[in-house]
Amino acid sequence: MSITTPLLLLLAIIRTPLFAIIAAGAMLGFYAEEIDLSVIAIEIYRLAEMPVLLAIPLFTFAGYLLGESKASIRLVNLTNSLLGWMPGGLAIVAIVACALFTAFTGASGVTIVALGALLYPALKEAGYRENFNLGLITSSGSLGLLFAPSLPLILYAVVAQQISLDQPLGIDQLFLAGIFPGLLMLFMLSIWSMAQPRNTQARSQFNFPDAWRAIKAAAWEIPLPIFVLGGIYGGFFAVSEAAAVTALYVLIIEVFVLREIPIKKLPTIVRESMMLVGGIMIILGVSLASTNYLIDTEVPTRLFEFIQQHIDDKLTFLILLNIFLLLLGMMLDIFSALVIIVPIILPVAMGYGIHPVHLGIIFLANMQLGYFTPPVGMNLFIASYRFNKPVMTLYKATIPFFFILLIAVLIITYWPALSLALIQ
């Protein structure tokens, strides 16, 4: 096994697909332990016996349908008609709209591309400074990761369920746990937005007829959160069933009722959405095998013992965890990070008395911040391309938002009750 690590590093350097690197590591590990390699195939097949995984392709398909329709325009119009009259109203509209759109599409980059075209010129026309506009949209692109039915929330629960936990963990718990931390982030950014100077002090008044028209225009999308959250917590259906209802509802509305997506375009949408799902699934499958190898060889236990020798208290561990996850969020996409890192750090974190649900919120909040952390945060480059601005301009624009959300992440990390209040 002495050549395993250099070999895996070499595979990474030559840009070998991530799933192949993980699979190679698991195969080499099991081979060294003289365990039949068929265990890897068994672990991959075990995915088929996890009913909750049905939620991932169904929610992803629904999100892609919403992204291809004019739902983003209706969402912006709705939030603007309801919130636009407030101080900093249009900026708050941008924050809320981005969070909701990301929650349902599951991809922060899609939010920047889809809503940026609507929000950026509107903010500019409203008199907000250029740097503020760029920083707001770039940082708001990942805000919805903590709100149901965010795909990373589901994936964290799936990965965590494969580890023997003393405390049960369900997707519905993650959905509830993300509400207050997500609202904290929205609130802090909203306060900052209300304090921003504008070139014009003109502010629209609340107009009931306009608001009613926006509500009627978005009448088909408004029930979606009710389907998902009301159905699950009302006991009407499970998470996978909620995903099926959501996908069917969005398909019928966008294709047959509103007719914004032609039937001939459906195969393309299905292919693109399932390519993302396929990538997640294959990484998840080989990661389950890799996780079993790590558990069999007691890697998390030995890692915990090593860390405990150098870190005496929970507070110091959380500080180092935040730093590690922030760096991880810059370098690795959230789906890969979830399936690779969670099986390693979850047992260690539980050894320090951290609730697995709280750890999930900490993990996603840090990854959300990593999306636009210089120098290599993914959303910085997406925004640079979308708005045709130098990436250094985006670095400067996002600095205030980074520190505001960093404070929010620290509050989420060191105040467990914020995440756990609704599940205890």
Secondary structure, 3 states (H helix, E strand, C coil): CCCHHHHHHHHHHCCCCHHHHHHHHHHHHHHHCCCCCHHHHHHHHHHHHCHHHHHHHHHHHHHHHHHHCCHHHHHHHHHHHHHCCCCCHHHHHHHHHHHHHHHHHCCHHHHHHHHHHHHHHHHHHCCECHHHHHHHHHHHCCHHHHCCCCHHHHHHHHHHHCCCCCCCCCHHHHHHHCHHHHHHHHHHHHHHHHCCCECCCCCCCCCHHHHHHHHHHCCCCCCHHHHHHHHHHCCCCCHHHHHHHHHHHHHHHHHHHCCCCCHHHHHHHHHHHHHHHHHHHHHHHHHHHHHHHHHHCCHHHHHHHHHHHHCCCHHHHHHHHHHHHHHHHHHCCHHHHHHHHHHHHHHHHHHCCCCHHHHHHHHHHHHHHHCCCCCCCHHHHHHHHHHCCCHHHHHHHHHHHHHHHHHHHHHHHHCHHHHHCCCC
